[in-house]
Every structure is written in C-alpha cells, then in structure tokens.
Amino acid sequence: MKSVGIFLVAFMLASMAACGGSDDGEEQTRSEHSILVTIQGDGSGTVTHSLSPDLPCATADSPCVWNFFEDPVLTTTLTATPDVGSEFAGWGGACTADPCTITVDDQYDVTATFDLIR
C-alpha cells in the first residue's frame, strides 16, 4: 500500500503545472505538452483545470503556463470562475465549447474572457 501512495504522490507532482506569471517580464518555459492561459476582458476571474483544481491560473496582466510531463497524454477540463462583479463571457483559442476539454498532446493557447456585470 505504501508503494501505491508513493506512486500517487509522484504522479501528482509530475502533473502539476508551472502556473502564474513572471514578475520580471520573462516568458515562461513551455513543455512539449502545455496549455498557455490568457485572461481578457474588463472583468476578472480565474481558470483551473481538472487535474490540479487547487492551482488557479492567470490574471489579466499575468498569463500562465500549465506543463504536463506524463505519458500517456492526459485529458483535462478547464473551468472559468468569475470574480464578484464579473461574468464569464467565453473561451477562445483551443477552447471552442464550455466546458473546455483538452487532450494535452501538443502546445495549446487558451483565452478566457471575463466582462464586468453592468
């Protein structure tokens, strides 16, 4: 049972993404299998993915990259959550439907748009 626990911890660490922007303006490194998330619009919110839902990604001024290193290729579902006073207006890029599900077998660019509620 102990070896199963160690495997699960190793798997979770391998699937975690480098998320959040760089304060020094440097571009984040992308792996062969990655999702670059950018937020647009005059509202605000966060984006998470189903493999690591506790790692929110991106702000309007700081896109982020989720890198996936496991083999076989994994599928993840992205979720957009608007902040108070904002609403989710839709996906762009590699996401064409809501929910947005991506099989991470390449590098994907995704845009989430949040608008202020008027």
C-alpha positions in Angstrom: 0.0 0.0 0.0 2.9 2.3 0.8 4.2 2.0 -2.8 0.8 3.0 -4.2 0.9 6.1 -2.1 4.4 7.0 -3.2 3.3 6.5 -6.9 0.3 8.7 -6.4 2.4 11.5 -4.9 4.9 11.2 -7.7 2.1 11.3 -10.3 0.5 14.3 -8.7 3.9 16.2 -8.7 4.5 15.3 -12.3 1.1 16.6 -13.4 1.4 19.9 -11.5 1.9 22.9 -13.7 4.1 25.8 -13.6 1.5 28.4 -13.1 1.4 32.1 -12.6 3.1 34.9 -14.4 6.7 36.1 -14.2 7.2 39.4 -12.4 10.3 40.2 -14.4 8.6 40.0 -17.8 10.4 36.8 -18.8 8.4 34.3 -20.9 7.5 31.1 -19.1 9.1 27.9 -20.3 6.7 25.6 -22.1 7.0 21.8 -22.3 6.0 19.9 -25.4 2.6 19.3 -23.8 1.3 22.5 -22.3 -1.6 25.0 -22.1 -1.0 28.7 -22.1 -3.9 30.6 -20.4 -4.5 34.3 -21.0 -7.4 36.3 -19.5 -9.1 39.1 -21.4 -11.9 41.5 -20.9 -12.7 44.2 -18.4 -13.8 41.8 -15.8 -11.7 39.3 -13.7 -11.7 35.7 -12.7 -9.6 32.6 -12.6 -9.1 29.4 -14.6 -8.4 26.0 -13.2 -8.0 22.5 -14.8 -9.4 19.3 -13.5 -6.1 17.5 -13.0 -5.0 20.1 -10.4 -8.1 22.1 -9.5 -6.4 23.8 -6.5 -3.9 25.6 -8.8 -5.8 28.6 -10.2 -4.2 30.2 -13.2 -3.8 33.6 -14.8 -4.8 37.1 -14.1 -5.5 39.9 -16.7 -1.9 41.1 -16.5 -0.2 37.7 -16.0 -0.9 34.7 -18.2 0.3 31.3 -17.1 1.5 28.0 -18.5 0.5 24.6 -17.3 3.1 22.0 -18.3 2.2 18.3 -18.5 5.0 15.8 -18.4 3.2 12.4 -18.2 2.9 9.7 -20.7 0.3 8.7 -21.8 -1.2 12.0 -22.7 -3.8 13.2 -20.3 -7.2 15.0 -20.9 -8.2 17.9 -18.7 -11.2 20.1 -18.4 -10.8 23.8 -17.9 -13.1 25.8 -15.7 -13.5 29.6 -15.7 -14.7 31.2 -12.4 -15.6 34.9 -12.5 -14.8 37.1 -9.5 -17.6 39.0 -7.8 -18.9 41.7 -10.2 -17.7 39.9 -13.3 -19.2 37.2 -15.6 -17.5 34.6 -17.8 -18.1 35.7 -21.4 -16.5 32.7 -23.2 -13.4 30.8 -24.4 -11.1 31.5 -27.2 -8.2 29.7 -28.9 -8.1 26.0 -28.3 -11.3 26.1 -26.4 -14.4 26.2 -28.5 -17.1 25.0 -26.1 -18.0 25.2 -22.5 -16.9 23.1 -20.7 -13.5 23.2 -22.4 -11.9 19.8 -22.6 -8.3 19.4 -24.0 -6.3 16.3 -24.7 -2.9 17.7 -23.9 -0.9 16.2 -26.8 0.6 19.5 -28.0 1.0 23.1 -27.0 -2.3 24.9 -26.7 -3.2 28.5 -26.3 -6.5 29.3 -24.5 -8.2 32.6 -23.8 -10.8 33.1 -21.1 -12.8 36.4 -21.3 -14.4 37.9 -18.2 -16.6 41.0 -18.5 -17.8 43.4 -15.8 -21.5 43.0 -15.0 -23.3 46.2 -16.0 
